[in-house]
Amino acid sequence: MEKIPPPTLRSRPITLTYDIPTSKIQKFWDGIKEGKIFVTKCRNCGKLNFPPVADCPACLSSDMEWVKLSGDGEIETFTHIPVKPPTFQSYDDYTIAIARLKEGVRVLAWLTGVKLTDTKVGMKVKLVAKTTPEGTPTYEFVPIK
């Protein structure tokens, strides 16, 4: 019986772009542009959600209200990223942290304005709104001095 060689594999990059509907949480993005950071709070069970959600993951209610965060928090863990994914190659090495805010929610964000050697678990931080160099609204932690 004659053996048939396997087909030659060729690879090429594929770029996917997703359009994610955000109309139900648009207040979050508008707030960041105004320097404010909001969470959603379920009126049914009281759960705070960050990032904001249109429907409560705890009780499935759609009855949500907007609550402005103070931004005050404390780092629970952090990691430094010297090997970056392709979309972040143009950025310097960076540190990301998870902090628990005084309202009780945990937030994952970049930590800026502090040397890696000075970064510690338990460090007091402030979650602040900002705009990336590309013009995208986002947020980051800065140390509270």
Beta strands, then each sheet from edge to edge (+ up, - down):
strand 1: 38-42
strand 2: 48-49
strand 3: 64-68
strand 4: 72-81
strand 5: 94-101
strand 6: 106-111
strand 7: 124-131
strand 8: 137-143
sheet 1: 2+ 1- 3+
sheet 2: 4+ 5- 6+ 8+ 7- 4+
end
